[in-house]
Amino acid sequence: MGWDAKDIALLKKLWSAGQSAAQIARHLGCSRNAVCGMLNRLGLKRGHKPPTARPQIRPAPKLTPSSAACARPVARKVASNTAESQPPKEFNRQQLYAILAEAVRNTG
């Protein structure tokens, strides 16, 4: 769009009256982006708007051990008995290669 002095004067007038870029674009018969670009080139900006909401910062709730993990009470605790646990099985090189070859066959 070619901007002449008349269009720019109307743009400034409508912008200062509080119309949006889309409303001005409809009035001038151009795109909203063209209006926004010209406003940017002219350095026209709206005043700073104060925030509409006033958020309240609340402290985080303190979690008790019973409500931290789940709401249901724990029926019984499962403890591993170190005397009953078995040491991990050790394999020699030939057994490890056999296990690896079987895994490769199963994935192919």
PyMOL commands that set and color helices and strands:
alter all, ss='L'
color gray80, all
select helices_A, chain A and resi 5-16+21-28+32-42+65-69+93-107
alter helices_A, ss='H'
color red, helices_A
deselect
rebuild
show_as cartoon
